Structure formats: C-alpha cells, structure tokens
C-alpha cells in the first residue's frame, strides 16, 4: 500500500462520514481572538513606547475593542478590529 492510496482512502471515508464546511480564515481568526481576549487573562498586552515597562499584559475583559490583530503566515497582515461584526 502506498501513502497516496492510504491518503485517498482516508479522505473518502472522512468525507462520507463527516460534512466538511469551508470557512473564511480571517473570520475564524477574529472570532478566536475575540474569545481569547474576553475569556483568557494575560493573552494580550498593551505597548507604550516610552513607558516603563513598555508593555503590560491585559486581564480578561468584556470590553476588548478596538484592537490590532497581527497575523504572520506566508505574509504579514495587520488589521484593526473594531467590533464583533467584521466586514471586508
């Protein structure tokens, strides 16, 4: 058995048993960040260039907007997120 055959058979089984939906990567990223910022303390920080210390970790807070989201993948994306309702 080759790896390609196994992969093909595995994917056929998965797609027959489970429904796989395509999602927008940026929407999922923003929803995940919103969840982390609201529920997990010390997951983000505020940076002040001339302050001491320069960055301070944030506690979990329901008031999370606005914030900058930096996504580093094959490129770099910087987005300002202003609300839960993200639009392109």
C-alpha beads as a LAMMPS data file, in Angstrom:
LAMMPS data file: protein, C-alpha beads

88 atoms
87 bonds

1 atom types
1 bond types

-500.0 500.0 xlo xhi
-500.0 500.0 ylo yhi
-500.0 500.0 zlo zhi

Masses

1 110.0

Atoms # bond

1 1 1 0.000 0.000 0.000
2 1 1 1.293 3.388 -0.900
3 1 1 0.909 6.541 1.094
4 1 1 -1.132 8.130 -1.713
5 1 1 -3.607 5.231 -1.693
6 1 1 -3.958 5.398 2.093
7 1 1 -4.474 9.175 1.989
8 1 1 -7.094 8.866 -0.740
9 1 1 -8.969 6.104 1.103
10 1 1 -8.805 8.013 4.381
11 1 1 -10.186 11.202 2.818
12 1 1 -13.018 9.283 1.138
13 1 1 -14.031 7.801 4.488
14 1 1 -13.848 11.176 6.241
15 1 1 -15.890 12.973 3.575
16 1 1 -18.525 10.208 3.552
17 1 1 -18.931 10.227 7.334
18 1 1 -18.444 13.912 8.136
19 1 1 -19.565 17.077 6.447
20 1 1 -16.687 19.490 5.942
21 1 1 -17.549 23.154 5.518
22 1 1 -15.251 25.750 4.051
23 1 1 -14.749 28.757 6.339
24 1 1 -13.168 32.164 5.872
25 1 1 -9.743 32.140 7.553
26 1 1 -9.841 35.779 8.695
27 1 1 -13.362 35.462 10.153
28 1 1 -12.301 32.399 12.151
29 1 1 -9.126 34.135 13.317
30 1 1 -11.035 37.191 14.551
31 1 1 -13.705 35.096 16.303
32 1 1 -10.987 33.083 18.036
33 1 1 -9.131 36.225 19.126
34 1 1 -12.344 37.765 20.441
35 1 1 -12.931 34.648 22.530
36 1 1 -9.378 34.621 23.907
37 1 1 -9.372 38.331 24.741
38 1 1 -12.721 38.111 26.561
39 1 1 -12.051 34.901 28.482
40 1 1 -8.334 34.222 28.969
41 1 1 -6.245 36.629 31.105
42 1 1 -2.721 37.687 30.056
43 1 1 -3.287 36.648 26.445
44 1 1 -2.681 40.144 25.036
45 1 1 -0.700 43.198 26.015
46 1 1 -0.685 46.961 25.543
47 1 1 2.505 48.541 24.264
48 1 1 3.615 52.075 25.193
49 1 1 6.900 53.082 23.611
50 1 1 8.159 55.478 26.290
51 1 1 6.617 53.818 29.348
52 1 1 8.295 51.609 31.907
53 1 1 7.640 48.721 31.404
54 1 1 6.979 49.133 27.677
55 1 1 4.233 46.516 27.624
56 1 1 1.623 45.480 30.175
57 1 1 -0.396 42.271 29.944
58 1 1 -4.170 42.711 29.915
59 1 1 -6.668 40.947 32.146
60 1 1 -9.723 39.281 30.606
61 1 1 -12.284 41.994 29.922
62 1 1 -15.602 42.060 28.040
63 1 1 -14.657 45.474 26.565
64 1 1 -11.955 44.388 24.087
65 1 1 -12.422 46.755 21.139
66 1 1 -10.639 48.232 19.265
67 1 1 -7.506 46.109 18.927
68 1 1 -4.835 45.375 16.332
69 1 1 -4.610 41.816 15.083
70 1 1 -1.283 40.828 13.529
71 1 1 -1.319 37.576 11.559
72 1 1 2.041 36.211 10.440
73 1 1 1.882 33.426 7.865
74 1 1 3.436 33.398 4.422
75 1 1 2.967 37.163 4.654
76 1 1 2.021 39.651 7.358
77 1 1 -1.491 41.051 7.845
78 1 1 -2.303 43.858 10.284
79 1 1 -5.990 44.530 10.925
80 1 1 -7.818 46.919 13.221
81 1 1 -10.791 45.071 14.727
82 1 1 -13.469 47.497 15.902
83 1 1 -16.421 45.232 16.743
84 1 1 -17.798 41.696 16.683
85 1 1 -19.269 42.346 13.237
86 1 1 -16.291 42.050 10.926
87 1 1 -16.706 43.222 7.343
88 1 1 -14.185 43.290 4.499

Bonds

1 1 1 2
2 1 2 3
3 1 3 4
4 1 4 5
5 1 5 6
6 1 6 7
7 1 7 8
8 1 8 9
9 1 9 10
10 1 10 11
11 1 11 12
12 1 12 13
13 1 13 14
14 1 14 15
15 1 15 16
16 1 16 17
17 1 17 18
18 1 18 19
19 1 19 20
20 1 20 21
21 1 21 22
22 1 22 23
23 1 23 24
24 1 24 25
25 1 25 26
26 1 26 27
27 1 27 28
28 1 28 29
29 1 29 30
30 1 30 31
31 1 31 32
32 1 32 33
33 1 33 34
34 1 34 35
35 1 35 36
36 1 36 37
37 1 37 38
38 1 38 39
39 1 39 40
40 1 40 41
41 1 41 42
42 1 42 43
43 1 43 44
44 1 44 45
45 1 45 46
46 1 46 47
47 1 47 48
48 1 48 49
49 1 49 50
50 1 50 51
51 1 51 52
52 1 52 53
53 1 53 54
54 1 54 55
55 1 55 56
56 1 56 57
57 1 57 58
58 1 58 59
59 1 59 60
60 1 60 61
61 1 61 62
62 1 62 63
63 1 63 64
64 1 64 65
65 1 65 66
66 1 66 67
67 1 67 68
68 1 68 69
69 1 69 70
70 1 70 71
71 1 71 72
72 1 72 73
73 1 73 74
74 1 74 75
75 1 75 76
76 1 76 77
77 1 77 78
78 1 78 79
79 1 79 80
80 1 80 81
81 1 81 82
82 1 82 83
83 1 83 84
84 1 84 85
85 1 85 86
86 1 86 87
87 1 87 88
